[in-house]
Amino acid sequence: MPNTSYSLSFPVQGDKQNSSFFNEYLIKLLEERDSLGLSSMIQEIDAMMLTVDPGRSIEYIGELCLMSPYEYLVTLESESHWTHILRIDMNSPDLLIREVKNEEIKGIFRSLNEVFPIGSSKPHSRYMGEVLRVTNLHEVVKLQQNRGFRFFSPDDVRRLELPGNIAFIKPSPYTHNIVGYLEREPGELRIYALGVSTIRDDAHQACQAAKERQKALGIDELILPVDHLATRIYSQNREVAILEWLSISSYYYWGSFDIVDQNSSTNVTKSIHYTDELRSPAKVFTANNTPYFVNHFKIFPSPTENFVRNYGPRLHHMALAVKDGDQNGVENIEFVVDAIRDQGKSFLLDVVGSKAEGLKQIFSSASEHSSLIIEYVQRFGGFQGFFTKDNVAELTHAAGVEEELIRMQAEAQKAIGV
């Protein structure tokens, strides 16, 4: 029988060889998803959620408002959390920054950090996951439950102080992320049913000061919305993490590339509904090619798996697009990075790539507030590719060097009881 699944109609890129299990269930899961109507009912990424330690959110809002197009909108105050909503516009995902009020608060998101050496040093700080827009929440939840996905109960959602109008799948065993479904028609506003809505003066002022600096630096029109989200996972979970995400979302498998120099692979999924990643960011999964316990036999580099062992499976970086073009002969990405570096934000390396290759990229240092890296990526002349192998190898190596320094600092602090 010929394959009629729309989700399987996209050409697969890359050189990474997948297992027969992956190839078989990629077809089965996407054909099933299409036939059930899930692919049409589940739409774009509507929001991204993260949590930070007490006292970290306001400075982080200022940092993000300088480094991205996001602006502070409102704060939702619940019993033990503040949830700050940052927005670009209704064509790009919101960013929900959640801050616990009390360091001693326990919970599932803290527990996901505590068994990892660097993750435990900031117990409340982690990326939580995405909220996907759906057209029929009841039907999507029913179908996904029938496929084996487990959701937090309404009581769980209230206890966790998450928005009550979103249905949340419990944390993935592979990525440790949660995924939520929010029913909303395209023209409707995003509303999050949580707590009391207030505009906090400190958050508003932090954002406004950052936006004024952005404008003075001439970069306010150059930084575009989120291009992709990159999650790092254990080597043995690469294929199942991709298949799980494809089952939960309406994304398709774009392809996988072997990054031999760094003993890893980069695996990309994209929305079937939107060709523009700025409308619904690509989801990238990076994993070691070999597990950590065999690397010593050939002295394989292992920056990706080292990150997971130090922080746990989680989002590694959020990539922002930079407008194509230049400023008086200086390419926009170079102009943006120089301006932000002059404001005191460090980067892990110089910009890599070239106009001839089609794109340039760079990683910032990890945020002290969220541990997330910001990547900037500029594509030239409508370039459709996602990355070059040389770029990824350099970026991965640079991030690995920083993560090793952070690990050693965390261990030193624990040794002296800090």
Summary of the structure (lengths in Angstrom):
residues: 418
radius of gyration: 20.6
end to end distance: 63.8
largest distance: 65.9
contacts: 1397
relative contact order: 0.14
helix: 36%
strand: 29%
